[in-house]
Amino acid sequence: MSAAVWQLDTNILLAATIAPERLPDEIAELLRDPDKTVSFSTASIWEVAIKRLLNRKSFDFNPADAHQLAVETGFA
């Protein structure tokens, strides 16, 4: 049996890398499951870049930092 692959949406990606304590317990457990590969899409990093370019005061995430944190967290 092959391992399951989970692809994160942008909101979960940011929460998991920047504020994992905000994730619901059920999601946090799924992300820690060693039988699952957790991945993120280039589209999520692109979305972070676009939102940053819109200069929203409530959105101050750097796309390069988001990518680096995702990789350091172990997401594929």
PLY file of the C-alpha trace (Angstrom):
ply
format ascii 1.0
element vertex 76
property float x
property float y
property float z
element edge 75
property int vertex1
property int vertex2
end_header
0.00 0.00 0.00
1.39 3.41 -0.94
1.47 6.33 1.46
-1.24 8.95 1.26
-0.31 12.37 -0.08
-1.91 15.52 1.31
-1.63 18.81 -0.55
-2.11 21.82 1.66
-4.09 24.86 0.69
-2.49 28.24 1.30
-4.25 28.94 4.61
-3.26 25.62 6.15
0.28 25.93 4.76
0.75 29.31 6.43
-0.81 28.19 9.69
1.24 24.98 9.79
4.52 26.80 9.23
3.97 30.08 11.07
1.44 29.35 13.83
0.94 25.58 14.15
-0.72 26.04 17.54
-3.68 27.58 15.69
-4.39 24.39 13.76
-7.26 22.24 14.98
-5.90 19.14 16.76
-7.31 16.82 14.11
-5.46 18.60 11.30
-2.23 18.81 13.30
-2.39 15.05 13.90
-2.91 14.37 10.19
0.08 16.52 9.30
2.30 14.63 11.77
1.26 11.19 10.46
4.45 9.52 9.14
2.39 7.47 6.67
1.36 10.62 4.82
3.39 12.83 2.55
2.43 16.47 3.03
3.01 18.70 0.03
2.36 22.26 -1.00
1.85 23.81 -4.38
3.83 26.48 -6.14
0.42 28.11 -6.56
0.31 28.66 -2.79
3.62 30.52 -2.87
2.34 32.48 -5.87
-0.82 33.35 -3.91
1.30 34.62 -1.01
3.28 36.80 -3.44
0.14 38.27 -5.00
-1.44 39.04 -1.63
1.78 40.68 -0.49
1.86 42.83 -3.64
-1.66 44.03 -2.83
-0.16 45.61 0.32
-2.85 44.31 2.64
-1.96 45.38 6.16
-3.32 42.15 7.58
-1.14 40.06 5.24
2.57 40.50 5.81
4.01 37.18 4.67
7.08 36.98 2.46
6.71 34.31 -0.25
10.38 33.30 -0.01
10.04 32.86 3.75
6.83 30.87 3.32
8.59 28.54 0.87
11.64 28.13 3.10
9.53 27.40 6.18
7.47 24.85 4.27
10.60 23.02 3.13
12.19 23.21 6.60
8.98 21.82 8.10
9.39 18.79 5.86
6.62 19.47 3.39
7.32 18.32 -0.15
0 1
1 2
2 3
3 4
4 5
5 6
6 7
7 8
8 9
9 10
10 11
11 12
12 13
13 14
14 15
15 16
16 17
17 18
18 19
19 20
20 21
21 22
22 23
23 24
24 25
25 26
26 27
27 28
28 29
29 30
30 31
31 32
32 33
33 34
34 35
35 36
36 37
37 38
38 39
39 40
40 41
41 42
42 43
43 44
44 45
45 46
46 47
47 48
48 49
49 50
50 51
51 52
52 53
53 54
54 55
55 56
56 57
57 58
58 59
59 60
60 61
61 62
62 63
63 64
64 65
65 66
66 67
67 68
68 69
69 70
70 71
71 72
72 73
73 74
74 75
